[in-house]
Amino acid sequence: MFPTGPEDVDQAVAAGLDAVRIDLGEPATLPPALRDVDAVFLVGAMGPGQTRHELNLIEAATAAGVSRVVKLSVWRADEELTPIARAAAHVLTTDGHDGRVHALTGPRR
């Protein structure tokens, strides 16, 4: 479950999950989400605020002591490459992959 709206976050918290509301455009919302986090996997939506939003997250992650930030930069990643994003998130945010090259290719049709 990936909470996307206020109701989803409230339901996740009520179910005993760790969930907080964030807005990449509002840096003050980011520190609670980054508490005790070692790695962040960032797949940002393209748009006019993308650069500022991603910088907000990177700056907050740095301030929180996050040791690894991985950014997947793929056009339309949210539409067609979700399996690749999931694989990349696992490989790039878990230990044992430093210095290794992993070829991630598109969906087979």
N, C-alpha and C positions, 0 to 999 in steps of 0.2 A: 504494500500500500504506500503510495506516494501522495501525501497530503498536498492539495493544490489550493484550497480555499480555507477561509476561517472555520467553516463547519467541519471540514476534514481534519484540521489540526485539533479542534476540540474533541472530535470523536477518537482520534488517535491517542490523545492524552487520557481520555476517559477509559480507553482500553489498556492503559498502562504502558504505552509506548512513549519514547522520548520524541517529542515533536515541538517545534517552535515555528512561529510565523517569521518569514524573512521577506525583505524587499531589497533587491540589489541596488535599487535607486535610493534607498534609505539606509546609509551605513550603520546607523545606531541599532538596526534590527539584526545585524550579523554576529556580533560577539556571542550572544547566547547559543547560537547554532554551532559555533566553532569551539566551544568549551570542551576540552579533553579530546580534541580531534587531532589525529596524526597526519591525515592525508585528505585532500579535497580533489574531486574529479569534476571538472567544469566543462559543461556543454552549454554554451550560451546561445540564446536566440538572437538571430540577426535583427538589427534594427538601429534606429538613430542613437539610442542610448547604450548600445552594446559595449563599446570600449569603456565608457565611464562605469557601467555596472560591473564589468569584469575587473576593472582596476579597484573598485570598491571592495570586491571580494578578496582580491589578492592582498590589498593593504590590510584588511581586517584579519586575514589568515596569518600574515606576517606578524601582526601585533599579538595574535593569540598563540604564537609559537608553533604553528602548523609547519611540519618539516617537509611536506611534499604537496605541491599543487600541480595537477596535470590538467592541461586544457586540450580538449579534442576540438580541432578546428576543421569542421567538415560542413560544407553547405548542405542544408536540408537533413542534417543528422537526425533530427527528431522525426522525420517522415519515413526515410528509407533505410537508415543504417542503425536502427535501434539495436539489433543483435551485435553489431560491431562495437557500438558504444558500450554495451554491457561487457563484452569481452575486454575491450580496452580498459574500462574502469577496473576490472578485476586484476588484469595483468599489471597495470600501471600504479595501482594503489596498494598492492600487496608486496611483501618482501620477496627477494629472490630473483628479481627481474632487472636489477640495476646493471647497466652496461650491455644488456642483451638487445637484439633487434628482433622485433616481431612484425611479420608482414600481415596487415589486416586488410582484407579485400572486401569488395562489395558483395551483395547478395547474389547467389547463383540463380539464374533464371532459366 
